[in-house]
Amino acid sequence: PIPCVPWQSQTSGQYQRRVHGGNIEATKEYVEKKQTRTYKEIQEALLEAERESDDEESEDDDPYTDGAIYNPLKIPLDFDKRPIPYWLYKFRGLNRYFTCEICGGYQYRGPRSFQRHFREWRHAHGMRCLGIPNTKDFHLITQIDDAINLYDKIKQVKAKSSYRPDEEEEFEDINGTVFRKRDYDRLVRQGVL
Protein backbone atom coordinates (compact mmCIF):
# COMPACT_ATOMS: atom_id res chain seq x y z
CA PRO A 1 0.00 0.00 0.00
CA ILE A 2 1.00 3.60 -0.62
CA PRO A 3 1.71 5.59 2.58
CA CYS A 4 -1.15 7.80 3.43
CA VAL A 5 -0.57 11.54 3.60
CA PRO A 6 -2.27 13.07 6.69
CA TRP A 7 -4.28 15.69 4.80
CA GLN A 8 -5.84 13.21 2.37
CA SER A 9 -8.04 10.62 4.06
CA GLN A 10 -6.89 10.06 7.65
CA THR A 11 -6.44 12.33 10.61
CA SER A 12 -2.96 13.22 11.81
CA GLY A 13 -3.14 10.94 14.88
CA GLN A 14 -4.06 7.91 12.80
CA TYR A 15 -1.22 8.64 10.40
CA GLN A 16 1.31 8.91 13.26
CA ARG A 17 0.11 5.58 14.75
CA ARG A 18 0.38 3.89 11.41
CA VAL A 19 3.91 5.16 10.68
CA HIS A 20 5.39 4.90 14.20
CA GLY A 21 3.26 2.10 15.60
CA GLY A 22 6.12 -0.44 15.85
CA ASN A 23 8.38 2.00 17.66
CA ILE A 24 5.66 2.92 20.13
CA GLU A 25 4.96 -0.71 20.99
CA ALA A 26 8.66 -1.50 21.40
CA THR A 27 9.10 1.51 23.69
CA LYS A 28 6.14 0.45 25.85
CA GLU A 29 7.55 -3.06 26.24
CA TYR A 30 11.03 -1.68 27.14
CA VAL A 31 9.63 0.65 29.81
CA GLU A 32 7.49 -2.11 31.35
CA LYS A 33 10.47 -4.44 31.40
CA LYS A 34 12.66 -1.81 33.13
CA GLN A 35 10.00 -1.09 35.74
CA THR A 36 9.60 -4.73 36.68
CA ARG A 37 13.35 -5.46 37.18
CA THR A 38 14.73 -6.16 40.65
CA TYR A 39 17.58 -4.30 42.31
CA LYS A 40 19.98 -7.18 41.61
CA GLU A 41 19.14 -7.17 37.89
CA ILE A 42 19.71 -3.39 37.70
CA GLN A 43 23.15 -3.74 39.36
CA GLU A 44 24.14 -6.52 36.96
CA ALA A 45 23.11 -4.39 33.97
CA LEU A 46 25.23 -1.45 35.24
CA LEU A 47 28.28 -3.68 35.79
CA GLU A 48 27.91 -5.14 32.30
CA ALA A 49 27.70 -1.65 30.78
CA GLU A 50 30.87 -0.60 32.66
CA ARG A 51 32.74 -3.68 31.41
CA GLU A 52 31.71 -2.88 27.84
CA SER A 53 32.88 0.73 28.12
CA ASP A 54 36.22 -0.40 29.63
CA ASP A 55 36.70 -2.81 26.73
CA GLU A 56 36.05 0.00 24.23
CA GLU A 57 38.54 2.30 25.97
CA SER A 58 41.27 -0.36 26.00
CA GLU A 59 40.85 -0.86 22.25
CA ASP A 60 41.42 2.88 21.56
CA ASP A 61 44.90 3.06 23.17
CA ASP A 62 47.17 5.83 21.91
CA PRO A 63 50.96 5.61 21.98
CA TYR A 64 50.95 8.97 23.83
CA THR A 65 48.74 7.86 26.74
CA ASP A 66 51.41 5.58 28.24
CA GLY A 67 52.39 8.30 30.72
CA ALA A 68 55.82 9.49 29.61
CA ILE A 69 55.78 11.54 26.42
CA TYR A 70 58.88 11.47 24.22
CA ASN A 71 59.79 15.12 23.75
CA PRO A 72 63.58 15.54 23.31
CA LEU A 73 63.36 19.05 21.78
CA LYS A 74 61.25 20.33 24.69
CA ILE A 75 58.55 21.47 22.28
CA PRO A 76 55.64 23.16 24.11
CA LEU A 77 52.63 20.98 24.83
CA ASP A 78 49.25 21.48 23.22
CA PHE A 79 45.94 21.55 25.09
CA ASP A 80 45.78 17.73 24.95
CA LYS A 81 49.19 17.39 26.69
CA ARG A 82 50.97 16.34 23.50
CA PRO A 83 53.80 18.27 21.84
CA ILE A 84 52.63 20.62 19.12
CA PRO A 85 53.67 19.66 15.56
CA TYR A 86 57.26 20.49 14.69
CA TRP A 87 56.30 22.63 11.68
CA LEU A 88 54.05 24.75 13.92
CA TYR A 89 56.87 25.03 16.46
CA LYS A 90 59.18 26.43 13.77
CA PHE A 91 56.46 28.54 12.14
CA ARG A 92 55.69 30.37 15.40
CA GLY A 93 59.39 30.90 16.03
CA LEU A 94 59.30 29.06 19.35
CA ASN A 95 62.80 27.75 18.67
CA ARG A 96 64.21 31.26 19.23
CA TYR A 97 64.77 32.77 22.65
CA PHE A 98 64.93 36.50 23.42
CA THR A 99 66.60 37.76 26.59
CA CYS A 100 65.62 41.05 28.21
CA GLU A 101 68.21 42.55 30.55
CA ILE A 102 65.69 45.09 31.88
CA CYS A 103 63.46 42.23 33.06
CA GLY A 104 66.31 40.71 35.04
CA GLY A 105 67.64 38.47 32.28
CA TYR A 106 64.31 36.76 31.71
CA GLN A 107 64.09 34.71 28.49
CA TYR A 108 61.06 34.85 26.21
CA ARG A 109 60.31 32.00 23.82
CA GLY A 110 59.27 33.19 20.36
CA PRO A 111 58.76 36.67 18.92
CA ARG A 112 55.11 36.87 19.93
CA SER A 113 55.74 36.52 23.66
CA PHE A 114 58.77 38.82 23.33
CA GLN A 115 56.67 41.59 21.71
CA ARG A 116 53.93 41.14 24.29
CA HIS A 117 56.30 41.37 27.27
CA PHE A 118 56.93 45.09 26.72
CA ARG A 119 53.39 45.78 28.00
CA GLU A 120 53.59 43.41 30.96
CA TRP A 121 54.38 44.09 34.59
CA ARG A 122 57.91 42.63 34.66
CA HIS A 123 59.25 45.01 31.99
CA ALA A 124 57.35 48.00 33.40
CA HIS A 125 58.78 47.28 36.87
CA GLY A 126 62.32 47.07 35.47
CA MET A 127 61.90 50.41 33.68
CA ARG A 128 60.48 51.99 36.85
CA CYS A 129 63.50 50.75 38.84
CA LEU A 130 65.78 52.47 36.29
CA GLY A 131 63.77 55.70 36.66
CA ILE A 132 62.64 55.59 33.04
CA PRO A 133 59.01 55.85 31.90
CA ASN A 134 57.79 52.77 30.01
CA THR A 135 56.65 54.45 26.78
CA LYS A 136 56.56 53.41 23.11
CA ASP A 137 59.94 55.08 22.60
CA PHE A 138 61.58 52.21 24.49
CA HIS A 139 59.85 49.40 22.57
CA LEU A 140 62.39 46.71 21.53
CA ILE A 141 65.05 48.15 23.88
CA THR A 142 66.26 45.28 26.08
CA GLN A 143 69.67 46.44 27.32
CA ILE A 144 69.91 48.68 30.37
CA ASP A 145 72.70 50.84 28.88
CA ASP A 146 70.73 51.38 25.67
CA ALA A 147 67.63 52.40 27.62
CA ILE A 148 69.55 54.90 29.77
CA ASN A 149 71.32 56.43 26.74
CA LEU A 150 68.05 56.75 24.82
CA TYR A 151 66.35 58.34 27.83
CA ASP A 152 69.15 60.92 28.15
CA LYS A 153 68.89 61.72 24.44
CA ILE A 154 65.10 62.14 24.69
CA LYS A 155 65.53 64.47 27.68
CA GLN A 156 68.00 66.61 25.70
CA VAL A 157 65.62 66.89 22.73
CA LYS A 158 62.74 67.84 25.01
CA ALA A 159 64.91 70.43 26.77
CA LYS A 160 65.73 72.04 23.40
CA SER A 161 62.11 72.12 22.35
CA SER A 162 60.83 73.48 25.65
CA TYR A 163 59.88 77.16 26.08
CA ARG A 164 62.84 79.49 26.72
CA PRO A 165 61.64 83.00 27.46
CA ASP A 166 64.95 84.70 26.58
CA GLU A 167 64.73 83.45 22.99
CA GLU A 168 61.03 83.00 22.37
CA GLU A 169 59.54 86.02 24.13
CA GLU A 170 58.23 88.57 21.62
CA PHE A 171 57.91 92.35 21.76
CA GLU A 172 56.03 94.78 19.57
CA ASP A 173 57.15 98.29 18.63
CA ILE A 174 54.95 101.36 18.07
CA ASN A 175 54.36 100.48 14.40
CA GLY A 176 53.12 96.96 15.28
CA THR A 177 56.22 95.09 14.14
CA VAL A 178 56.92 91.99 16.21
CA PHE A 179 60.51 91.20 17.31
CA ARG A 180 62.11 88.50 19.43
CA LYS A 181 63.30 89.77 22.81
CA ARG A 182 66.98 89.54 21.85
CA ASP A 183 66.46 91.54 18.62
CA TYR A 184 64.23 94.09 20.36
CA ASP A 185 66.84 94.73 23.10
CA ARG A 186 69.58 95.12 20.50
CA LEU A 187 67.53 97.67 18.49
CA VAL A 188 66.70 99.65 21.66
CA ARG A 189 70.38 99.77 22.62
CA GLN A 190 71.26 101.04 19.12
CA GLY A 191 68.58 103.69 19.42
CA VAL A 192 66.66 102.57 16.36
CA LEU A 193 63.40 102.08 18.33
Backbone as CSV, one residue per row, in Angstrom:
resi,resn,N_x,N_y,N_z,CA_x,CA_y,CA_z,C_x,C_y,C_z
1,PRO,0.814,-1.191,0.000,0.000,0.000,0.000,0.861,1.260,0.000
2,ILE,0.332,2.303,-0.567,0.997,3.599,-0.624,0.781,4.296,0.719
3,PRO,1.888,4.890,1.300,1.712,5.585,2.582,0.695,6.701,2.437
4,CYS,-0.081,6.811,3.442,-1.152,7.804,3.430,-0.627,9.151,3.899
5,VAL,-0.954,10.190,3.212,-0.573,11.542,3.598,-1.649,12.067,4.541
6,PRO,-1.292,12.705,5.679,-2.269,13.074,6.693,-3.405,13.945,6.186
7,TRP,-3.197,14.783,5.208,-4.275,15.692,4.802,-5.227,15.066,3.771
8,GLN,-4.954,13.809,3.371,-5.837,13.208,2.372,-7.050,12.517,3.007
9,SER,-6.854,11.353,3.633,-8.041,10.618,4.059,-8.065,10.313,5.553
10,GLN,-6.915,10.391,6.231,-6.895,10.065,7.653,-6.519,11.290,8.464
11,THR,-6.837,11.236,9.740,-6.435,12.334,10.614,-4.956,12.188,10.946
12,SER,-4.384,13.205,11.507,-2.958,13.217,11.807,-2.597,12.145,12.822
13,GLY,-3.420,11.943,13.848,-3.136,10.941,14.876,-3.107,9.543,14.303
14,GLN,-4.026,9.234,13.422,-4.065,7.905,12.802,-2.811,7.695,11.931
15,TYR,-2.406,8.722,11.248,-1.220,8.639,10.398,0.023,8.370,11.247
16,GLN,0.156,9.091,12.376,1.308,8.905,13.265,1.333,7.479,13.804
17,ARG,0.181,6.952,14.232,0.113,5.584,14.754,0.504,4.574,13.678
18,ARG,0.081,4.817,12.499,0.378,3.892,11.414,1.871,3.870,11.071
19,VAL,2.489,5.052,11.037,3.906,5.158,10.679,4.800,4.698,11.826
20,HIS,4.509,5.154,13.053,5.392,4.900,14.201,4.861,3.825,15.133
21,GLY,3.899,3.084,14.732,3.264,2.099,15.602,4.232,1.085,16.168
22,GLY,5.150,0.556,15.377,6.120,-0.437,15.845,7.039,0.130,16.897
23,ASN,7.492,1.349,16.694,8.379,2.001,17.657,7.660,2.252,18.974
24,ILE,6.424,2.629,18.904,5.663,2.924,20.127,5.483,1.647,20.934
25,GLU,5.153,0.557,20.285,4.962,-0.713,20.994,6.270,-1.194,21.609
26,ALA,7.363,-1.072,20.874,8.662,-1.503,21.397,9.065,-0.655,22.604
27,THR,8.779,0.629,22.571,9.097,1.513,23.688,8.273,1.148,24.907
28,LYS,6.995,0.849,24.724,6.139,0.449,25.849,6.663,-0.821,26.507
29,GLU,7.037,-1.803,25.704,7.555,-3.056,26.244,8.851,-2.830,27.016
30,TYR,9.746,-1.962,26.483,11.030,-1.680,27.135,10.813,-1.009,28.491
31,VAL,9.909,-0.052,28.562,9.629,0.653,29.811,9.029,-0.305,30.836
32,GLU,8.087,-1.137,30.429,7.491,-2.106,31.351,8.539,-3.084,31.869
33,LYS,9.419,-3.508,31.006,10.473,-4.439,31.399,11.409,-3.796,32.430
34,LYS,11.773,-2.522,32.197,12.662,-1.814,33.131,11.991,-1.604,34.480
35,GLN,10.696,-1.349,34.499,9.997,-1.086,35.745,9.812,-2.355,36.572
36,THR,9.827,-3.491,35.946,9.601,-4.735,36.683,10.895,-5.426,37.105
37,ARG,12.077,-4.828,36.800,13.348,-5.460,37.176,13.613,-5.293,38.656
38,THR,14.357,-6.243,39.234,14.727,-6.164,40.649,16.016,-5.369,40.780
39,TYR,16.367,-5.078,42.033,17.577,-4.304,42.312,18.805,-5.062,41.825
40,LYS,18.840,-6.361,42.012,19.976,-7.183,41.609,20.159,-7.150,40.088
41,GLU,19.065,-7.219,39.352,19.141,-7.169,37.889,19.659,-5.822,37.399
42,ILE,19.243,-4.745,38.069,19.712,-3.394,37.700,21.215,-3.285,37.918
43,GLN,21.720,-3.786,39.064,23.148,-3.739,39.361,23.948,-4.539,38.331
44,GLU,23.454,-5.704,37.964,24.136,-6.522,36.963,24.200,-5.798,35.618
45,ALA,23.127,-5.137,35.233,23.114,-4.393,33.968,24.132,-3.251,33.992
46,LEU,24.248,-2.548,35.130,25.227,-1.455,35.241,26.652,-1.983,35.154
47,LEU,26.943,-3.106,35.853,28.285,-3.682,35.794,28.640,-4.126,34.370
48,GLU,27.675,-4.709,33.682,27.908,-5.136,32.302,28.195,-3.941,31.387
49,ALA,27.464,-2.852,31.586,27.697,-1.647,30.783,29.082,-1.066,31.061
50,GLU,29.528,-1.102,32.334,30.867,-0.601,32.657,31.943,-1.455,31.999
51,ARG,31.765,-2.784,32.034,32.743,-3.675,31.406,32.837,-3.399,29.900
52,GLU,31.704,-3.174,29.274,31.707,-2.884,27.837,32.430,-1.578,27.532
53,SER,32.208,-0.548,28.358,32.883,0.729,28.124,34.376,0.618,28.389
54,ASP,34.795,-0.191,29.379,36.222,-0.404,29.631,36.879,-1.113,28.459
55,ASP,36.164,-2.095,27.885,36.702,-2.806,26.729,36.892,-1.868,25.546
56,GLU,35.949,-0.959,25.339,36.049,0.003,24.230,37.218,0.944,24.441
57,GLU,37.438,1.375,25.687,38.545,2.299,25.968,39.878,1.614,25.769
58,SER,39.995,0.341,26.151,41.271,-0.357,26.004,41.607,-0.595,24.529
59,GLU,40.595,-0.684,23.676,40.848,-0.856,22.251,41.365,0.417,21.608
60,ASP,41.050,1.591,22.148,41.422,2.876,21.564,42.714,3.427,22.150
61,ASP,43.660,2.582,22.545,44.895,3.055,23.174,45.724,3.866,22.190
62,ASP,46.263,4.988,22.679,47.172,5.830,21.912,48.591,5.566,22.374
63,PRO,49.571,5.768,21.515,50.956,5.610,21.979,51.340,6.715,22.968
64,TYR,50.608,7.856,22.951,50.947,8.970,23.828,50.350,8.847,25.216
65,THR,49.408,7.936,25.442,48.741,7.860,26.741,49.462,6.923,27.705
66,ASP,50.675,6.488,27.363,51.411,5.579,28.239,51.945,6.275,29.478
67,GLY,51.870,7.566,29.559,52.387,8.301,30.716,53.499,9.236,30.273
68,ALA,54.677,8.679,30.001,55.820,9.492,29.608,55.720,9.820,28.124
69,ILE,55.847,11.091,27.805,55.782,11.539,26.416,57.204,11.805,25.941
70,TYR,57.562,11.264,24.795,58.880,11.468,24.223,58.929,12.853,23.606
71,ASN,59.721,13.744,24.207,59.791,15.123,23.748,61.226,15.629,23.923
72,PRO,62.176,15.168,23.105,63.584,15.539,23.313,63.886,17.003,23.009
73,LEU,63.107,17.654,22.141,63.361,19.054,21.785,62.700,20.032,22.735
74,LYS,61.991,19.505,23.728,61.253,20.333,24.690,60.295,21.282,23.969
75,ILE,59.567,20.719,23.014,58.554,21.469,22.278,57.373,21.706,23.208
76,PRO,56.778,22.896,23.211,55.639,23.161,24.107,54.490,22.189,23.855
77,LEU,53.741,21.914,24.926,52.634,20.975,24.835,51.365,21.690,24.410
78,ASP,50.541,20.967,23.673,49.255,21.475,23.219,48.222,21.280,24.320
79,PHE,46.983,21.664,24.073,45.937,21.551,25.089,45.668,20.104,25.481
80,ASP,46.002,19.138,24.624,45.778,17.729,24.946,47.020,17.062,25.529
81,LYS,47.963,17.850,26.023,49.185,17.393,26.689,50.137,16.646,25.756
82,ARG,50.047,16.899,24.472,50.965,16.345,23.496,51.793,17.481,22.920
83,PRO,53.011,17.206,22.478,53.801,18.274,21.844,53.114,18.775,20.572
84,ILE,53.214,20.082,20.341,52.627,20.624,19.123,53.443,20.124,17.933
85,PRO,52.903,20.125,16.728,53.673,19.662,15.559,54.936,20.498,15.353
86,TYR,55.972,19.828,14.848,57.261,20.494,14.691,57.189,21.662,13.722
87,TRP,56.413,21.537,12.648,56.304,22.630,11.683,55.665,23.853,12.329
88,LEU,54.697,23.641,13.226,54.051,24.751,13.919,55.019,25.399,14.911
89,TYR,55.828,24.566,15.532,56.868,25.032,16.457,57.832,25.979,15.738
90,LYS,58.269,25.582,14.546,59.179,26.425,13.771,58.466,27.647,13.206
91,PHE,57.213,27.458,12.752,56.456,28.544,12.140,56.226,29.684,13.136
92,ARG,55.915,29.355,14.368,55.686,30.373,15.399,56.975,30.938,15.970
93,GLY,58.103,30.403,15.565,59.388,30.901,16.034,59.681,30.536,17.471
94,LEU,59.101,29.459,17.956,59.299,29.061,19.353,60.676,28.445,19.589
95,ASN,61.439,28.256,18.526,62.797,27.748,18.672,63.790,28.871,18.979
96,ARG,63.337,30.114,18.936,64.209,31.258,19.225,63.888,31.828,20.597
97,TYR,64.922,32.198,21.314,64.773,32.769,22.650,65.273,34.211,22.624
98,PHE,64.550,35.087,23.321,64.926,36.497,23.416,65.137,36.828,24.892
99,THR,66.275,37.423,25.208,66.602,37.761,26.592,66.443,39.253,26.785
100,CYS,65.808,39.641,27.886,65.625,41.053,28.208,66.375,41.349,29.503
101,GLU,67.403,42.192,29.394,68.214,42.548,30.555,67.423,43.414,31.537
102,ILE,66.514,44.217,31.031,65.694,45.085,31.880,64.786,44.256,32.780
103,CYS,64.340,43.115,32.286,63.456,42.225,33.061,64.240,41.314,33.986
104,GLY,65.511,41.551,34.160,66.311,40.711,35.042,66.862,39.487,34.337
105,GLY,67.090,39.578,33.047,67.641,38.467,32.284,66.623,37.393,31.948
106,TYR,65.363,37.733,31.994,64.306,36.759,31.708,64.306,36.430,30.222
107,GLN,64.102,35.142,29.891,64.087,34.715,28.491,62.658,34.507,28.024
108,TYR,62.377,35.000,26.816,61.057,34.855,26.214,61.187,33.949,25.005
109,ARG,60.263,32.996,24.888,60.310,32.001,23.818,59.410,32.453,22.678
110,GLY,60.018,32.788,21.547,59.270,33.185,20.363,59.051,34.689,20.298
111,PRO,58.917,35.222,19.094,58.764,36.669,18.924,57.443,37.204,19.466
112,ARG,56.406,36.387,19.451,55.107,36.872,19.928,55.135,37.171,21.426
113,SER,55.668,36.270,22.217,55.738,36.520,23.658,56.733,37.634,23.958
114,PHE,57.792,37.745,23.129,58.769,38.825,23.329,58.122,40.186,23.081
115,GLN,57.346,40.318,22.000,56.673,41.586,21.707,55.670,41.929,22.804
116,ARG,54.968,40.915,23.291,53.926,41.139,24.288,54.519,41.546,25.652
117,HIS,55.744,41.127,25.942,56.300,41.369,27.273,56.573,42.843,27.547
118,PHE,56.669,43.666,26.507,56.934,45.091,26.723,55.753,45.781,27.407
119,ARG,54.569,45.195,27.349,53.389,45.779,27.997,53.080,45.115,29.336
120,GLU,53.877,44.147,29.746,53.588,43.406,30.959,54.306,44.000,32.160
121,TRP,53.929,43.509,33.334,54.382,44.094,34.595,55.879,43.953,34.804
122,ARG,56.484,42.869,34.372,57.905,42.634,34.658,58.775,43.704,33.990
123,HIS,58.483,44.001,32.718,59.254,45.010,31.990,58.970,46.408,32.549
124,ALA,57.707,46.690,32.849,57.351,47.995,33.405,58.038,48.208,34.750
125,HIS,58.116,47.165,35.563,58.778,47.283,36.866,60.280,47.543,36.693
126,GLY,60.905,46.841,35.733,62.324,47.068,35.466,62.597,48.488,34.999
127,MET,61.726,49.022,34.151,61.895,50.407,33.683,61.704,51.392,34.834
128,ARG,60.734,51.114,35.694,60.484,51.988,36.852,61.687,51.990,37.793
129,CYS,62.321,50.833,37.976,63.503,50.753,38.836,64.669,51.557,38.260
130,LEU,64.732,51.666,36.936,65.776,52.468,36.291,65.441,53.961,36.298
131,GLY,64.199,54.293,36.658,63.773,55.696,36.658,63.393,56.177,35.270
132,ILE,62.983,55.264,34.419,62.644,55.590,33.037,61.170,55.272,32.819
133,PRO,60.416,56.177,32.179,59.006,55.850,31.897,58.917,54.765,30.821
134,ASN,57.959,53.878,30.968,57.792,52.775,30.007,56.865,53.232,28.881
135,THR,57.428,53.924,27.899,56.647,54.451,26.781,56.998,53.694,25.499
136,LYS,56.327,54.038,24.412,56.557,53.406,23.108,57.965,53.674,22.585
137,ASP,58.589,54.755,23.056,59.940,55.078,22.599,60.927,53.969,22.939
138,PHE,60.658,53.219,24.004,61.579,52.206,24.488,61.175,50.797,24.053
139,HIS,60.265,50.701,23.094,59.855,49.401,22.572,61.035,48.759,21.847
140,LEU,61.287,47.506,22.084,62.387,46.710,21.535,63.750,47.058,22.134
141,ILE,63.807,47.886,23.169,65.054,48.145,23.881,65.126,47.159,25.042
142,THR,66.162,46.306,25.038,66.256,45.278,26.076,67.490,45.446,26.956
143,GLN,68.447,46.233,26.534,69.673,46.435,27.317,69.534,47.676,28.202
144,ILE,70.027,47.574,29.411,69.909,48.679,30.369,70.670,49.897,29.873
145,ASP,71.898,49.707,29.372,72.701,50.843,28.884,72.013,51.555,27.720
146,ASP,71.437,50.779,26.809,70.734,51.377,25.667,69.533,52.199,26.131
147,ALA,68.804,51.690,27.114,67.633,52.402,27.621,68.032,53.706,28.291
148,ILE,69.095,53.684,29.083,69.550,54.903,29.773,70.039,55.936,28.758
149,ASN,70.824,55.501,27.762,71.324,56.431,26.737,70.177,57.045,25.936
150,LEU,69.191,56.226,25.573,68.046,56.745,24.823,67.248,57.730,25.666
151,TYR,67.093,57.438,26.956,66.345,58.341,27.829,67.061,59.685,27.968
152,ASP,68.393,59.667,28.087,69.152,60.920,28.154,69.000,61.723,26.860
153,LYS,69.026,61.049,25.722,68.887,61.724,24.437,67.489,62.343,24.304
154,ILE,66.474,61.615,24.747,65.102,62.140,24.692,64.959,63.360,25.596
155,LYS,65.580,63.307,26.771,65.533,64.466,27.684,66.200,65.689,27.058
156,GLN,67.315,65.487,26.341,67.997,66.609,25.696,67.125,67.225,24.596
157,VAL,66.479,66.389,23.813,65.617,66.885,22.734,64.440,67.659,23.322
158,LYS,63.867,67.145,24.386,62.742,67.844,25.013,63.184,69.159,25.644
159,ALA,64.410,69.189,26.178,64.912,70.426,26.770,65.101,71.496,25.691
160,LYS,65.542,71.083,24.500,65.727,72.040,23.403,64.389,72.555,22.878
161,SER,63.398,71.706,22.898,62.111,72.123,22.352,61.207,72.767,23.401
162,SER,61.664,72.858,24.627,60.829,73.485,25.654,60.892,75.017,25.517
163,TYR,60.000,75.695,26.174,59.883,77.160,26.085,61.030,77.822,26.827
164,ARG,61.764,78.701,26.113,62.845,79.489,26.717,62.476,80.963,26.538
165,PRO,62.129,81.616,27.595,61.636,82.999,27.461,62.661,83.970,26.878
166,ASP,63.954,83.753,27.114,64.949,84.696,26.584,65.015,84.669,25.061
167,GLU,64.681,83.528,24.440,64.734,83.455,22.986,63.368,83.536,22.323
168,GLU,62.330,83.085,23.013,61.032,83.000,22.366,60.060,84.102,22.774
169,GLU,60.425,84.927,23.734,59.540,86.016,24.131,59.539,87.074,23.022
170,GLU,58.356,87.632,22.733,58.227,88.575,21.621,57.782,89.949,22.129
171,PHE,58.276,90.972,21.430,57.914,92.345,21.763,57.403,93.025,20.494
172,GLU,56.599,94.068,20.694,56.031,94.784,19.567,56.412,96.256,19.695
173,ASP,56.802,96.860,18.581,57.149,98.294,18.631,55.902,99.129,18.352
174,ILE,56.065,100.438,18.244,54.948,101.363,18.074,54.224,101.125,16.753
175,ASN,54.950,100.705,15.726,54.357,100.476,14.404,53.643,99.124,14.295
176,GLY,53.773,98.261,15.301,53.120,96.955,15.283,54.008,95.841,14.756
177,THR,55.292,96.126,14.592,56.215,95.086,14.138,56.608,94.215,15.330
178,VAL,56.615,92.924,15.122,56.920,91.988,16.208,58.376,91.553,16.085
179,PHE,59.103,91.599,17.246,60.510,91.201,17.310,60.696,90.191,18.438
180,ARG,61.741,89.353,18.296,62.115,88.504,19.432,62.783,89.400,20.466
181,LYS,62.793,88.938,21.710,63.304,89.769,22.811,64.747,90.194,22.557
182,ARG,65.573,89.241,22.085,66.979,89.543,21.846,67.137,90.647,20.786
183,ASP,66.374,90.525,19.689,66.462,91.537,18.622,65.906,92.880,19.099
184,TYR,64.834,92.858,19.862,64.230,94.092,20.359,65.209,94.836,21.269
185,ASP,65.865,94.100,22.198,66.842,94.733,23.103,68.006,95.329,22.316
186,ARG,68.460,94.639,21.307,69.576,95.118,20.498,69.192,96.414,19.768
187,LEU,67.969,96.475,19.200,67.527,97.674,18.487,67.336,98.850,19.448
188,VAL,66.846,98.560,20.662,66.698,99.645,21.658,68.054,100.195,22.044
189,ARG,69.041,99.323,22.246,70.384,99.773,22.624,71.029,100.590,21.501
190,GLN,70.702,100.274,20.258,71.261,101.035,19.120,70.512,102.345,18.895
191,GLY,69.350,102.465,19.549,68.585,103.693,19.422,67.687,103.725,18.196
192,VAL,67.512,102.633,17.555,66.661,102.568,16.357,65.200,102.680,16.763
193,LEU,64.798,102.042,17.884,63.396,102.082,18.327,63.196,103.112,19.407
